[in-house]
Amino acid sequence: MSGFAAAMLVGLILDALLGWPTRLYARIGHPVTWLGRLITGLEQALNRGSHAQRLFGGAVCVIAALAATVGPAIWLQALLPSGWAGLLLTGALAWPLIAARSMHDHVAAVARPLAADALPEARQAVAMIVGRETEALSSAGVARAGLESLAENTSDGIVAPIFWGVVAGLPGIVAYKTINTLDSMIGYRTERYDAFGKVAARLDDLVNLIPAPLTGLLFAASSRQTWAALGCMAQDGRKHRSPNAGWPEAAMAGALGLRLSGPRVYGDGQMSDDPYVNADKPDPIADDLLRGLQLFVRAMLLLGGVLLGIWLLG
């Protein structure tokens, strides 16, 4: 496990320094886009018939996607040399599956126009990272959406893949990324996906049970309001519609002294009357999104320190 922690630290550093270069994306795409094409093909072939048939087809889709991705990862892990060479190669292979740089850049793209009172541009930017309707969002609504996305995706896109990478190396991080991508593509409660995506959604809930509260603890420990963040997690972490997203969102709300979540309209026009997290605090403003990014950076530095500590203690 200590060797895998060092490899995940290498992957985190590479991602923080380089992201996924635009030229590389233009030339070969990205592993998640490759995975997306696989899932799309499986969904088109299997998502048909009765409710029971769709449920079974969704389970087959999950198994097939995991077999197609985790199998090669196990093979690659077995082929890698031991020692520093294997550590560095494992980290390099994990690098594209860690999204710290892109998370920061996407939220910063919302924060900059919002701070400059360019609300239409901020709405366009936040629409790239959230599923809710953004055309009528106020400045506070944009800031809230950006902070919620930052909190939730820190767990889904960074902490959880690294956690499973530490536990099981390259197969662990690949398995997590496959499950999370399945959930993001088919794990919806719509007529098309309610049955077909159920297995993917439940499996995603399961693999995030530990990383989600860990993300909240990272935010709390990186905050100047640690006890407020922990208190908000304890009080409101279970109020979220998701069994996992509430932990990092509540920690961020407590750390920044703001209220998050609450009612919103999604892109399909569906109203979701969610309760507020940290309800007695004020709505966020533009500067609070910048404060959230600062908290995110400190949390990522702390995460790097934890990985380094696991490696050295191991």
C-alpha contacts under 8 A as a table, 3 or more apart, distances in Angstrom:
res1	aa1	res2	aa2	distance
1	M	4	F	5.06
1	M	5	A	6.17
1	M	166	V	5.79
1	M	167	V	6.09
1	M	168	A	7.50
1	M	169	G	7.90
1	M	311	W	7.99
1	M	314	G	7.66
2	S	5	A	4.96
2	S	6	A	6.38
2	S	166	V	7.49
2	S	310	I	5.60
2	S	311	W	4.31
2	S	312	L	7.49
2	S	313	L	7.64
2	S	314	G	4.97
3	G	6	A	5.15
3	G	7	A	6.31
3	G	87	L	6.71
3	G	311	W	6.22
3	G	314	G	7.86
4	F	7	A	4.91
4	F	8	M	6.15
4	F	87	L	7.32
4	F	165	G	6.57
4	F	166	V	4.86
4	F	167	V	7.37
4	F	168	A	7.44
4	F	169	G	5.35
5	A	8	M	5.12
5	A	9	L	6.20
5	A	165	G	7.47
5	A	166	V	4.86
5	A	307	L	5.29
5	A	308	L	7.23
5	A	310	I	6.42
5	A	311	W	5.80
6	A	9	L	4.98
6	A	10	V	6.35
6	A	87	L	6.88
6	A	91	G	7.86
6	A	307	L	6.42
6	A	308	L	6.47
6	A	310	I	7.94
6	A	311	W	5.57
7	A	10	V	5.06
7	A	11	G	6.35
7	A	87	L	5.04
7	A	88	L	6.18
7	A	89	L	7.89
7	A	90	T	5.70
7	A	91	G	4.28
7	A	94	A	7.94
8	M	11	G	4.91
8	M	12	L	6.07
8	M	90	T	7.85
8	M	91	G	5.51
8	M	94	A	6.89
8	M	95	W	7.95
8	M	162	I	6.03
8	M	165	G	6.51
8	M	166	V	6.70
8	M	307	L	7.48
9	L	12	L	5.02
9	L	13	I	6.14
9	L	91	G	7.18
9	L	304	G	6.10
9	L	307	L	6.01
9	L	308	L	7.02
10	V	13	I	5.18
10	V	14	L	6.16
10	V	88	L	6.67
10	V	91	G	4.89
10	V	92	A	7.07
10	V	95	W	7.70
11	G	14	L	5.15
11	G	15	D	6.13
11	G	91	G	4.35
11	G	92	A	5.72
11	G	93	L	7.59
11	G	94	A	5.51
11	G	95	W	4.13
11	G	96	P	7.87
11	G	98	I	7.12
12	L	15	D	5.14
12	L	16	A	6.08
12	L	95	W	6.49
12	L	98	I	6.55
12	L	100	A	7.45
12	L	304	G	7.50
13	I	16	A	5.06
13	I	17	L	6.11
14	L	17	L	5.22
14	L	18	L	5.81
14	L	19	G	7.21
14	L	92	A	7.47
14	L	95	W	6.24
15	D	18	L	5.24
15	D	19	G	4.48
15	D	20	W	7.08
15	D	95	W	5.78
15	D	96	P	7.13
15	D	98	I	6.59
15	D	99	A	6.93
15	D	100	A	6.58
15	D	101	R	5.99
16	A	19	G	5.94
16	A	100	A	6.26
16	A	101	R	5.07
17	L	101	R	7.66
18	L	21	P	6.51
18	L	101	R	7.62
19	G	96	P	7.87
19	G	99	A	7.46
19	G	100	A	7.72
19	G	101	R	5.13
19	G	102	S	6.28
20	W	24	L	7.12
20	W	25	Y	6.96
20	W	96	P	6.64
20	W	102	S	7.94
21	P	24	L	5.24
21	P	25	Y	6.27
22	T	25	Y	5.02
22	T	26	A	6.10
23	R	26	A	5.05
23	R	27	R	6.18
24	L	27	R	5.09
24	L	28	I	6.02
24	L	29	G	6.89
25	Y	28	I	5.45
25	Y	29	G	4.16
25	Y	30	H	5.89
26	A	29	G	5.84
29	G	33	T	6.52
29	G	34	W	7.38
30	H	33	T	5.25
30	H	34	W	6.41
30	H	96	P	7.44
31	P	34	W	5.03
31	P	35	L	6.17
31	P	96	P	7.07
31	P	97	L	7.63
32	V	35	L	4.89
32	V	36	G	6.01
32	V	97	L	7.74
32	V	177	K	7.99
32	V	181	T	7.47
33	T	36	G	4.80
33	T	37	R	6.34
34	W	37	R	5.31
34	W	38	L	6.53
35	L	38	L	5.08
35	L	39	I	6.25
35	L	178	T	7.29
35	L	181	T	7.73
36	G	39	I	5.14
36	G	40	T	6.06
36	G	181	T	7.30
36	G	185	M	7.87
37	R	40	T	5.07
37	R	41	G	6.24
38	L	41	G	5.26
38	L	42	L	6.30
38	L	65	A	7.28
39	I	42	L	5.06
39	I	43	E	5.99
39	I	61	C	7.37
39	I	65	A	6.85
39	I	182	L	6.97
39	I	185	M	7.96
40	T	43	E	5.12
40	T	44	Q	6.17
41	G	44	Q	5.27
41	G	45	A	6.31
42	L	45	A	5.17
42	L	46	L	5.98
42	L	61	C	5.91
43	E	46	L	5.23
43	E	47	N	5.33
43	E	58	G	7.67
43	E	61	C	6.91
44	Q	47	N	5.95
45	A	48	R	7.80
46	L	54	R	7.18
46	L	57	G	5.08
46	L	58	G	7.14
46	L	61	C	7.27
47	N	54	R	5.37
47	N	57	G	6.07
47	N	58	G	7.01
47	N	196	F	6.24
48	R	53	Q	6.97
48	R	54	R	5.72
48	R	57	G	7.86
49	G	52	A	7.95
49	G	53	Q	5.54
49	G	54	R	6.14
50	S	53	Q	5.04
50	S	54	R	6.11
51	H	54	R	5.16
51	H	55	L	6.14
51	H	195	A	6.01
52	A	55	L	5.02
52	A	56	F	6.18
52	A	195	A	7.52
53	Q	56	F	5.10
53	Q	57	G	5.97
54	R	57	G	4.84
54	R	58	G	6.01
54	R	195	A	5.67
54	R	196	F	4.77
55	L	58	G	5.16
55	L	59	A	6.44
55	L	195	A	4.76
55	L	196	F	4.72
55	L	197	G	7.42
55	L	198	K	6.99
55	L	199	V	7.55
56	F	59	A	5.12
56	F	60	V	6.30
56	F	196	F	7.39
57	G	60	V	5.01
57	G	61	C	6.10
57	G	196	F	6.37
58	G	61	C	4.91
58	G	62	V	6.31
58	G	195	A	7.38
58	G	196	F	4.29
58	G	197	G	5.72
58	G	198	K	7.24
58	G	199	V	6.49
58	G	200	A	7.39
59	A	62	V	5.17
59	A	63	I	6.29
59	A	196	F	7.57
59	A	199	V	5.79
59	A	200	A	7.48
60	V	63	I	5.10
60	V	64	A	5.96
61	C	64	A	5.17
61	C	65	A	6.05
62	V	65	A	5.25
62	V	66	L	6.14
62	V	179	I	7.55
62	V	182	L	7.32
62	V	199	V	7.47
62	V	200	A	6.39
63	I	66	L	5.24
63	I	67	A	6.05
64	A	67	A	5.08
64	A	68	A	6.09
65	A	68	A	5.15
65	A	69	T	6.30
65	A	178	T	7.04
66	L	69	T	5.26
66	L	70	V	5.50
66	L	71	G	7.58
66	L	175	A	6.38
66	L	178	T	6.48
66	L	179	I	7.66
67	A	70	V	5.56
67	A	71	G	5.42
68	A	71	G	6.02
68	A	72	P	7.07
69	T	72	P	5.82
69	T	73	A	6.46
69	T	174	V	6.75
69	T	175	A	7.21
69	T	178	T	7.36
70	V	73	A	4.87
70	V	74	I	6.11
70	V	171	P	5.42
70	V	174	V	6.09
70	V	175	A	5.75
71	G	74	I	5.29
71	G	75	W	6.40
71	G	171	P	7.83
72	P	75	W	4.95
72	P	76	L	6.05
73	A	76	L	5.03
73	A	77	Q	6.05
73	A	170	L	5.96
73	A	171	P	4.99
73	A	174	V	6.96
74	I	77	Q	5.15
74	I	78	A	6.26
74	I	170	L	7.22
74	I	171	P	5.46
75	W	78	A	5.23
75	W	79	L	6.38
76	L	79	L	5.08
76	L	80	L	6.32
77	Q	80	L	5.38
77	Q	90	T	7.49
77	Q	169	G	7.68
77	Q	170	L	6.33
77	Q	171	P	7.46
80	L	85	A	8.00
80	L	86	G	5.27
80	L	89	L	7.36
80	L	90	T	7.69
81	P	85	A	6.24
81	P	86	G	4.65
82	S	85	A	6.55
82	S	86	G	4.94
82	S	87	L	7.31
83	G	86	G	5.60
83	G	87	L	6.32
84	W	87	L	4.97
84	W	88	L	6.07
85	A	88	L	5.31
85	A	89	L	6.12
86	G	89	L	5.10
86	G	90	T	5.96
87	L	90	T	5.25
87	L	91	G	6.22
88	L	91	G	5.06
88	L	92	A	6.13
89	L	92	A	4.98
89	L	93	L	6.17
90	T	93	L	5.15
90	T	94	A	6.14
90	T	169	G	7.68
90	T	170	L	6.56
91	G	94	A	5.01
91	G	95	W	6.00
92	A	95	W	5.11
92	A	96	P	7.90
93	L	96	P	6.96
93	L	170	L	7.53
94	A	97	L	5.48
94	A	98	I	6.93
94	A	165	G	8.00
94	A	170	L	6.56
94	A	173	I	7.11
95	W	98	I	5.60
96	P	99	A	7.29
97	L	157	G	7.89
97	L	161	P	7.24
97	L	173	I	7.37
97	L	174	V	7.58
97	L	177	K	6.91
98	I	157	G	6.20
98	I	158	I	5.31
98	I	161	P	6.80
98	I	162	I	7.33
99	A	102	S	5.44
99	A	103	M	5.96
99	A	157	G	5.38
99	A	158	I	5.70
100	A	103	M	5.16
100	A	104	H	6.29
100	A	154	T	7.41
100	A	157	G	7.25
100	A	158	I	6.00
100	A	300	M	7.91
101	R	104	H	5.26
101	R	105	D	6.16
102	S	105	D	4.97
102	S	106	H	5.97
103	M	106	H	5.35
103	M	107	V	6.33
103	M	150	L	6.97
103	M	153	N	7.42
103	M	154	T	7.48
103	M	157	G	7.99
104	H	107	V	5.42
104	H	108	A	5.96
104	H	150	L	7.97
104	H	293	L	6.94
104	H	296	F	7.99
105	D	108	A	5.03
105	D	109	A	6.09
106	H	109	A	5.12
106	H	110	V	6.80
106	H	125	A	7.56
106	H	128	M	7.96
106	H	129	I	7.30
107	V	110	V	5.13
107	V	111	A	6.27
107	V	126	V	7.50
107	V	146	G	6.16
107	V	150	L	6.89
107	V	293	L	7.61
108	A	111	A	4.84
108	A	112	R	6.05
108	A	290	L	7.64
108	A	293	L	7.50
109	A	112	R	5.73
109	A	113	P	7.22
109	A	122	A	7.59
109	A	125	A	6.18
110	V	113	P	6.12
110	V	114	L	6.27
110	V	121	E	7.85
110	V	122	A	4.94
110	V	123	R	7.53
110	V	125	A	5.19
110	V	126	V	5.69
110	V	146	G	7.06
111	A	114	L	5.10
111	A	115	A	5.97
111	A	122	A	7.18
111	A	143	A	7.67
111	A	286	A	6.63
111	A	287	D	7.94
111	A	289	L	5.96
111	A	290	L	6.28
112	R	115	A	5.31
112	R	116	A	6.42
112	R	122	A	7.75
113	P	116	A	4.89
113	P	117	D	6.21
113	P	118	A	4.89
113	P	119	L	6.72
113	P	121	E	6.10
113	P	122	A	5.27
114	L	117	D	5.12
114	L	118	A	5.59
114	L	119	L	5.73
114	L	121	E	7.77
114	L	122	A	5.34
114	L	139	S	7.03
114	L	143	A	7.86
114	L	286	A	5.67
115	A	118	A	7.52
115	A	286	A	5.23
115	A	287	D	6.65
118	A	121	E	5.66
118	A	122	A	6.32
119	L	122	A	4.94
119	L	123	R	6.08
119	L	138	S	7.85
119	L	139	S	6.57
120	P	123	R	5.09
120	P	124	Q	6.31
120	P	135	E	7.95
121	E	124	Q	5.09
121	E	125	A	6.24
122	A	125	A	5.07
122	A	126	V	6.15
122	A	142	V	7.11
123	R	126	V	5.24
123	R	127	A	6.11
123	R	134	T	5.79
123	R	135	E	6.45
123	R	137	L	7.12
123	R	142	V	6.41
124	Q	127	A	5.20
124	Q	128	M	6.96
124	Q	134	T	7.59
124	Q	135	E	7.95
125	A	128	M	5.53
125	A	129	I	7.56
126	V	129	I	5.49
126	V	130	V	6.36
126	V	134	T	7.42
126	V	142	V	6.75
126	V	145	A	7.16
126	V	146	G	6.30
127	A	130	V	5.49
127	A	131	G	7.05
127	A	132	R	7.55
127	A	133	E	7.57
127	A	134	T	6.02
129	I	146	G	7.84
129	I	149	S	6.80
130	V	145	A	7.04
130	V	146	G	7.92
130	V	149	S	6.60
131	G	266	Y	6.07
131	G	267	G	6.22
132	R	264	R	6.80
132	R	265	V	5.60
132	R	266	Y	3.72
132	R	267	G	5.16
133	E	136	A	7.46
133	E	137	L	7.79
133	E	264	R	7.76
133	E	265	V	5.51
133	E	266	Y	4.88
133	E	267	G	4.70
133	E	269	G	7.51
134	T	137	L	5.20
134	T	142	V	7.53
137	L	140	A	7.68
137	L	141	G	5.13
137	L	142	V	5.95
138	S	141	G	4.90
138	S	142	V	6.22
139	S	142	V	5.18
139	S	143	A	6.23
139	S	285	I	6.81
139	S	286	A	7.08
140	A	143	A	5.06
140	A	144	R	6.00
140	A	283	D	6.17
140	A	284	P	5.44
140	A	285	I	5.33
140	A	286	A	7.32
141	G	144	R	5.04
141	G	145	A	6.07
141	G	284	P	8.00
142	V	145	A	5.11
142	V	146	G	6.12
143	A	146	G	5.12
143	A	147	L	6.17
143	A	284	P	5.97
143	A	285	I	6.09
143	A	286	A	6.00
143	A	288	D	7.33
143	A	289	L	5.77
144	R	147	L	5.19
144	R	148	E	6.09
144	R	260	L	5.95
144	R	261	S	7.33
144	R	283	D	7.48
144	R	284	P	6.07
144	R	289	L	7.95
145	A	148	E	5.19
145	A	149	S	6.11
146	G	149	S	5.20
146	G	150	L	6.09
146	G	289	L	6.95
147	L	150	L	4.98
147	L	151	A	6.13
147	L	252	M	7.94
147	L	260	L	7.93
147	L	289	L	6.17
147	L	292	G	6.50
148	E	151	A	5.15
148	E	152	E	6.08
148	E	249	E	5.98
148	E	260	L	6.93
148	E	261	S	7.05
149	S	152	E	5.26
149	S	153	N	5.73
150	L	153	N	5.43
150	L	154	T	5.90
150	L	292	G	7.90
150	L	293	L	7.99
150	L	296	F	7.91
151	A	154	T	5.35
151	A	155	S	6.90
151	A	245	A	7.93
151	A	248	P	5.34
151	A	249	E	5.28
151	A	252	M	6.65
152	E	155	S	5.45
152	E	156	D	6.41
152	E	245	A	5.43
152	E	246	G	8.00
152	E	248	P	6.16
152	E	249	E	6.45
153	N	156	D	4.70
153	N	157	G	5.15
153	N	158	I	7.31
154	T	157	G	5.48
154	T	158	I	5.30
154	T	159	V	6.27
154	T	215	T	7.14
154	T	296	F	7.99
155	S	158	I	5.74
155	S	159	V	4.88
155	S	160	A	5.59
155	S	211	P	6.37
155	S	212	A	5.53
155	S	215	T	5.60
155	S	245	A	7.98
155	S	248	P	7.21
156	D	159	V	6.63
156	D	160	A	5.55
156	D	161	P	7.22
156	D	180	N	7.36
156	D	208	N	7.60
156	D	212	A	7.80
157	G	160	A	6.71
157	G	161	P	6.62
158	I	161	P	5.71
158	I	162	I	6.15
159	V	162	I	5.22
159	V	163	F	5.91
159	V	211	P	6.17
159	V	212	A	7.92
159	V	214	L	7.82
159	V	215	T	6.41
160	A	163	F	4.96
160	A	164	W	6.28
160	A	176	Y	7.51
160	A	208	N	6.56
160	A	211	P	4.94
160	A	212	A	7.33
161	P	164	W	5.30
161	P	165	G	6.00
161	P	172	G	7.71
161	P	173	I	4.96
161	P	174	V	7.88
161	P	176	Y	5.90
161	P	177	K	6.52
162	I	165	G	4.82
162	I	166	V	6.11
162	I	173	I	6.58
163	F	166	V	5.21
163	F	167	V	6.35
163	F	173	I	7.83
163	F	211	P	6.69
164	W	167	V	4.89
164	W	168	A	5.95
164	W	169	G	7.19
164	W	172	G	4.84
164	W	173	I	5.24
164	W	176	Y	6.74
165	G	168	A	5.31
165	G	169	G	4.37
165	G	170	L	5.92
165	G	171	P	7.38
165	G	172	G	4.88
165	G	173	I	4.41
166	V	169	G	5.68
166	V	172	G	7.71
167	V	172	G	6.69
168	A	171	P	6.12
168	A	172	G	4.45
168	A	173	I	7.40
169	G	172	G	5.29
169	G	173	I	6.56
170	L	173	I	5.39
170	L	174	V	6.09
171	P	174	V	5.14
171	P	175	A	5.90
172	G	175	A	5.20
172	G	176	Y	6.23
173	I	176	Y	5.17
173	I	177	K	6.14
174	V	177	K	5.15
174	V	178	T	6.10
175	A	178	T	5.16
175	A	179	I	6.26
176	Y	179	I	5.18
176	Y	180	N	6.08
176	Y	207	V	7.21
177	K	180	N	5.10
177	K	181	T	5.98
178	T	181	T	5.21
178	T	182	L	6.11
179	I	182	L	5.09
179	I	183	D	6.26
179	I	200	A	6.55
179	I	203	L	7.02
179	I	204	D	5.88
180	N	183	D	5.09
180	N	184	S	6.20
180	N	204	D	5.83
181	T	184	S	4.99
181	T	185	M	6.19
182	L	185	M	5.26
182	L	186	I	5.89
182	L	187	G	6.89
182	L	200	A	5.98
182	L	201	A	7.90
183	D	186	I	5.44
183	D	187	G	4.26
183	D	188	Y	7.69
183	D	197	G	7.12
183	D	200	A	5.26
183	D	201	A	5.13
183	D	204	D	6.33
184	S	187	G	5.96
184	S	188	Y	7.95
185	M	188	Y	7.78
186	I	193	Y	5.80
186	I	196	F	7.25
186	I	197	G	4.81
186	I	200	A	7.34
186	I	201	A	7.91
187	G	193	Y	6.57
187	G	194	D	7.40
187	G	196	F	7.99
187	G	197	G	4.41
187	G	198	K	6.21
187	G	200	A	5.99
187	G	201	A	4.78
188	Y	193	Y	5.56
188	Y	194	D	6.00
188	Y	197	G	6.46
188	Y	198	K	7.93
188	Y	201	A	7.72
189	R	193	Y	6.14
189	R	194	D	4.49
190	T	193	Y	5.31
190	T	194	D	5.15
191	E	194	D	5.70
192	R	195	A	7.68
192	R	196	F	7.43
193	Y	196	F	4.92
193	Y	197	G	5.06
193	Y	198	K	7.57
194	D	197	G	5.82
194	D	198	K	6.15
195	A	198	K	5.36
196	F	199	V	7.42
197	G	200	A	5.31
197	G	201	A	6.11
198	K	201	A	5.14
198	K	202	R	6.14
199	V	202	R	5.25
199	V	203	L	6.01
200	A	203	L	5.17
200	A	204	D	6.08
201	A	204	D	5.11
201	A	205	D	6.28
202	R	205	D	5.05
202	R	206	L	6.29
203	L	206	L	5.00
203	L	207	V	6.32
204	D	207	V	5.34
204	D	208	N	6.28
205	D	208	N	5.39
205	D	209	L	6.40
205	D	243	P	6.90
205	D	244	N	6.87
206	L	209	L	5.43
207	V	210	I	7.26
207	V	211	P	7.82
208	N	211	P	5.20
208	N	212	A	5.66
208	N	244	N	6.56
209	L	212	A	6.00
209	L	213	P	7.35
209	L	243	P	7.98
209	L	244	N	6.30
210	I	213	P	5.99
210	I	214	L	6.34
211	P	214	L	4.90
211	P	215	T	6.07
212	A	215	T	5.18
212	A	216	G	6.56
212	A	244	N	5.54
212	A	245	A	6.59
212	A	247	W	6.04
212	A	248	P	6.32
213	P	216	G	4.90
213	P	217	L	6.23
213	P	244	N	7.46
213	P	247	W	5.24
213	P	248	P	6.52
214	L	217	L	5.00
214	L	218	L	6.25
215	T	218	L	5.01
215	T	219	F	6.34
215	T	247	W	7.55
215	T	248	P	5.63
216	G	219	F	5.14
216	G	220	A	6.16
216	G	233	M	7.35
216	G	247	W	5.41
216	G	248	P	4.06
216	G	249	E	7.42
216	G	250	A	7.47
216	G	251	A	5.06
216	G	252	M	7.34
217	L	220	A	4.95
217	L	221	A	5.94
217	L	230	L	7.41
217	L	248	P	7.85
217	L	251	A	7.33
218	L	221	A	5.19
218	L	222	S	6.03
218	L	299	A	5.51
218	L	302	L	7.13
218	L	303	L	7.22
219	F	222	S	5.12
219	F	223	S	6.12
219	F	229	A	7.74
219	F	248	P	7.29
219	F	251	A	6.18
219	F	252	M	6.35
219	F	255	A	7.35
219	F	295	L	6.85
219	F	296	F	7.24
219	F	299	A	5.67
220	A	223	S	5.18
220	A	225	Q	7.15
220	A	226	T	4.67
220	A	227	W	7.38
220	A	229	A	5.18
220	A	230	L	6.15
220	A	251	A	5.95
220	A	252	M	7.46
220	A	255	A	6.35
221	A	226	T	5.72
221	A	299	A	7.75
222	S	226	T	7.39
222	S	295	L	6.57
222	S	298	R	5.70
222	S	299	A	5.37
222	S	302	L	7.11
223	S	226	T	5.31
223	S	229	A	7.78
223	S	255	A	5.74
223	S	295	L	6.57
224	R	255	A	7.12
225	Q	228	A	5.35
225	Q	229	A	6.21
225	Q	254	G	7.37
225	Q	255	A	5.14
225	Q	256	L	7.58
226	T	229	A	5.16
226	T	230	L	6.20
226	T	255	A	6.47
227	W	230	L	5.03
227	W	231	G	5.94
228	A	231	G	5.03
228	A	232	C	6.10
228	A	254	G	5.15
228	A	255	A	6.17
228	A	257	G	7.92
229	A	232	C	5.17
229	A	233	M	6.22
229	A	250	A	7.06
229	A	251	A	4.53
229	A	252	M	6.65
229	A	253	A	7.01
229	A	254	G	3.94
229	A	255	A	4.61
230	L	233	M	5.04
230	L	234	A	6.22
230	L	251	A	6.30
230	L	254	G	7.33
231	G	234	A	5.10
231	G	235	Q	6.12
231	G	254	G	7.38
232	C	235	Q	5.06
232	C	236	D	5.60
232	C	237	G	6.98
232	C	250	A	5.52
232	C	251	A	6.13
232	C	253	A	7.35
232	C	254	G	5.29
232	C	277	V	7.80
232	C	278	N	6.39
233	M	236	D	5.47
233	M	237	G	4.55
233	M	246	G	7.78
233	M	247	W	5.71
233	M	248	P	7.74
233	M	250	A	4.95
233	M	251	A	5.29
233	M	254	G	7.60
234	A	237	G	5.93
235	Q	238	R	7.63
236	D	239	K	5.26
236	D	240	H	7.64
236	D	246	G	7.22
236	D	247	W	7.92
236	D	250	A	6.12
236	D	277	V	5.76
236	D	278	N	6.93
237	G	240	H	6.67
237	G	246	G	4.51
237	G	247	W	4.53
237	G	248	P	7.81
237	G	249	E	7.57
237	G	250	A	5.47
237	G	251	A	7.91
237	G	277	V	7.85
238	R	243	P	6.70
238	R	244	N	7.94
238	R	246	G	5.96
238	R	247	W	7.24
239	K	246	G	6.64
239	K	275	P	6.92
239	K	277	V	7.38
240	H	243	P	6.73
240	H	244	N	7.86
240	H	245	A	6.74
240	H	246	G	4.78
240	H	261	S	7.76
240	H	274	D	7.21
240	H	275	P	7.32
240	H	277	V	7.88
241	R	246	G	7.74
241	R	274	D	6.94
242	S	245	A	5.46
242	S	246	G	6.61
243	P	246	G	6.84
244	N	247	W	6.10
245	A	248	P	6.09
245	A	249	E	6.36
246	G	249	E	5.11
246	G	250	A	5.71
247	W	250	A	5.32
247	W	251	A	6.20
248	P	251	A	5.04
248	P	252	M	6.12
249	E	252	M	5.15
249	E	253	A	6.07
249	E	260	L	7.26
249	E	261	S	7.94
249	E	277	V	7.76
250	A	253	A	5.00
250	A	254	G	6.10
250	A	260	L	7.74
250	A	277	V	6.04
250	A	278	N	7.06
251	A	254	G	5.20
251	A	255	A	5.98
252	M	255	A	4.99
252	M	256	L	6.06
252	M	292	G	7.52
253	A	256	L	5.39
253	A	257	G	5.76
253	A	258	L	4.99
253	A	259	R	5.74
253	A	260	L	6.13
253	A	277	V	7.01
253	A	278	N	6.30
254	G	257	G	5.01
254	G	258	L	6.57
254	G	278	N	6.69
256	L	288	D	7.43
256	L	291	R	7.52
256	L	292	G	7.29
257	G	278	N	7.87
257	G	281	K	6.29
257	G	282	P	7.62
258	L	278	N	6.55
258	L	281	K	4.98
258	L	282	P	5.30
258	L	283	D	5.82
258	L	284	P	5.99
259	R	276	Y	6.41
259	R	277	V	5.48
259	R	278	N	4.72
259	R	279	A	5.25
259	R	280	D	7.05
259	R	281	K	5.22
259	R	282	P	5.89
259	R	283	D	5.56
259	R	284	P	7.17
260	L	276	Y	5.81
260	L	277	V	5.18
260	L	278	N	6.84
260	L	279	A	7.60
260	L	283	D	7.32
260	L	284	P	7.98
261	S	274	D	6.76
261	S	275	P	6.71
261	S	276	Y	5.02
261	S	277	V	5.85
262	G	273	D	6.62
262	G	274	D	4.67
262	G	275	P	4.69
262	G	276	Y	4.16
262	G	277	V	7.19
263	P	271	M	7.33
263	P	272	S	5.54
263	P	273	D	4.30
263	P	274	D	4.88
263	P	275	P	6.84
263	P	276	Y	7.73
264	R	271	M	6.01
264	R	272	S	5.45
264	R	273	D	6.67
264	R	274	D	7.50
265	V	269	G	5.96
265	V	270	Q	5.64
265	V	271	M	4.49
265	V	272	S	6.11
266	Y	269	G	5.39
266	Y	270	Q	5.36
266	Y	271	M	6.45
266	Y	272	S	7.55
267	G	270	Q	7.26
276	Y	279	A	5.05
278	N	281	K	5.96
279	A	282	P	7.94
284	P	287	D	7.97
284	P	288	D	5.71
284	P	289	L	7.50
285	I	288	D	5.36
285	I	289	L	7.09
286	A	289	L	5.55
286	A	290	L	7.10
287	D	290	L	5.18
287	D	291	R	6.35
288	D	291	R	4.79
288	D	292	G	6.07
289	L	292	G	4.93
289	L	293	L	6.38
290	L	293	L	5.08
290	L	294	Q	6.37
291	R	294	Q	5.03
291	R	295	L	6.26
292	G	295	L	5.03
292	G	296	F	6.15
293	L	296	F	4.88
293	L	297	V	6.26
294	Q	297	V	5.17
294	Q	298	R	6.39
295	L	298	R	5.17
295	L	299	A	6.14
296	F	299	A	5.03
296	F	300	M	6.21
297	V	300	M	5.13
297	V	301	L	6.28
298	R	301	L	5.08
298	R	302	L	6.19
299	A	302	L	4.98
299	A	303	L	6.09
300	M	303	L	4.89
300	M	304	G	6.19
301	L	304	G	5.07
301	L	305	G	6.27
302	L	305	G	4.91
302	L	306	V	6.19
303	L	306	V	5.04
303	L	307	L	6.30
304	G	307	L	5.17
304	G	308	L	6.19
305	G	308	L	5.00
305	G	309	G	6.08
306	V	309	G	4.97
306	V	310	I	6.21
307	L	310	I	5.15
307	L	311	W	6.27
308	L	311	W	5.15
308	L	312	L	6.20
309	G	312	L	5.16
309	G	313	L	5.93
310	I	313	L	5.26
310	I	314	G	5.89
311	W	314	G	5.11
